[in-house]
Amino acid sequence: MTHDDSLVRMANQIGAFFESMPDRAEALAGIAKHIKKFWDPRMRKAFLAYVDGTPHEDIKPIVLAAVLEHRALIETVTR
């Protein structure tokens, strides 16, 4: 399993948790906030590069939507 595979697996697990929320906008924001809060900047950067560089068949649609809608939040580096 590659590093990218691990990031996709973790992102999809986060997506599976938030997928059950009735409010889709809240779910998308929740996914992005979770990635921002619990992934270090290198993980976020690698995942965004993976999203940018590959077909997205292995990424849950809700995760991809969260990344596309809340990319600025995920990209920001907290000091």
NORNORRA-V763996 format. One record per pair of residues at least 24 apart in sequence whose C-alpha atoms are under 6 Angstrom apart, sorted by the first residue. I is the first residue (numbers start at 0). J is the second residue. D is the distance in whole Angstrom. If there is no record, write none. Layout:
BEGIN
i=I j=J d=D
i=I j=J d=D
END
This chain:
BEGIN
i=11 j=59 d=6
i=14 j=62 d=5
i=27 j=65 d=4
i=31 j=65 d=6
i=35 j=73 d=5
END
